[in-house]
Amino acid sequence: MNFDLSFYRGKKVLVTGHTGFKGTWLCRELLQAGAEVIGYALEPPTEPSIFALTGTAKEMESIIGDVRDVTQVHETFRRVKPDIVIHMAAQPLVRESYKDPIWTYETNVIGTVNALECAKQAPSVRSFVNVTTDKVYRNPESGVPMVETDVLDGFDPYSNSKSCSELVTATYVRSFFSYPGEGGSEDPFYGHYRKEGFPISVSTVRAGNVIGGGDFALDRIIPDCVRAALSGGEIVLRNPASVRPYQHVLEPLNVYLKLAALQYEDPSYAGSYNVGPDDGDCFTTRELAGLFCDSWNGLNPGKESVTIVEASDGGPHEAGLLRLNCDKLKEKLGWKPVWTMAQTMEKIAEWTLVYRDGGDVAAETDRQIREFLKGE
C-alpha cells in the first residue's frame, strides 16, 4: 500500500478498545510511528492478553473506562484533545451476543453514538474511523462478494448491532459533518464537503475475520488452534466447511491508518470500505486449521503433531459463507493485501513459539509490524 507512517509522528491518536487483540497491535504500530497514543477501553478481555504481555500500557496513556459512559468519554475527549479517533471498542463475539444482547447493543450502538457525539464537540478532531465488520450485511450466502452498497442487516445480535453502528455513523455524517447533496460523492452515506464548525472526516471500515499472534479469545478458530498446539490437544472444528474472509490483523489496521491520514487532509476519501483477502486467500475453516497445523508442525520437528477433529456443538446460527468485494478500497486507496494466508500462518506460529518459550512478545510483535510494512 506504500503508506508512510511518518504522518503520525507527533499526532494525538485516541484509540477506543485499545486493550483488545486488534487494539494492541494498532497501538504498537502507532507507537512505532511516533504518535502520541491514548487508549480508552475496559480491562483486557482475556487472560492472558496481548496487551498485558507486551507491556503496552507503559508506552502510552491507557484509560480504563466503559464506552457506554458518555460522561467519562466526553471528559477524555475534552482533556486529551485528539487529532484522530479510531473507534474499535466493541462486544466482538457472535456467540456472546446471543447470551447477552442488551450488553452487545449498548456497547456497539450507544458506544458509537457516544464516541461520535464527543468527537462532534471536540474542536481538535479532524479524522474519525469507525471499525465495524464484514457481518453488517444481509448475507444470502450466495457466494457473491458483498459490496459497500449492499443492504445493512446483520443476522445475529452482534452483526446487527454493527449494522446499527454503521447507520448511526451515516446519520451523524449527514446531520453534522457534511452538507447534504453536495460534493458529488458516489457513496450515498457520505458527502465530500465538511460543514463549517465541524471539520471532521468520518469513515467506516468493514473488515473480514482477523487473525494473528496474541489472540486469546474464546470461540475463534486460530485461538482454538493455538490452545490445542500449546496443550498437545486436538483442534475441534464446529463449522469446518464455513468460508470467511480471514486476514492477518495488520491488513485492516493499515487500512484504518492510511484512511484516517488521507481523510485528515482530504475529506473526499471519507466513506465506507470493505477490507478482506483476495479470492485466492478465502479458505474454509478446515483449510485454515490445516494451514496452521502445517506451519506449527514444521516449526516443531520431532514433536507430536497437532491434529484436527470435526464435531459440531449445535451452537446458534453463524453464517456459512461470506465474501467481500474490496474493489473500492483498491481503487481509491491503492490497497492490496501484503501477506498470503500461508505467510500469515507462519507469523502466527512464530509469535506463539516466542510466547510458549517465555520470550519477548513485544519485540516479536514489533518485528512482525516492521516486516509487514516492508512487505516482507
QUIGI-V378868 format. One record per helix or strand of 2 or more residues. SS is the DSSP state (H for helix, E for strand). FROM is the first residue (numbers start at 1). LEN is the number of residues. If there is no record, write none. Layout:
<<SS/FROM/LEN> <SS/FROM/LEN>>
This chain:
<<H/5/4> <E/12/5> <H/21/13> <E/36/6> <H/50/4> <H/56/4> <E/61/4> <H/70/11> <E/84/4> <H/94/6> <H/101/20> <E/127/5> <H/134/3> <H/157/21> <E/201/7> <E/210/2> <H/221/11> <E/234/4> <E/243/2> <E/247/2> <H/249/17> <H/267/3> <E/272/4> <H/279/3> <E/283/2> <H/285/15> <E/307/4> <H/327/7> <H/341/16> <H/361/14>>
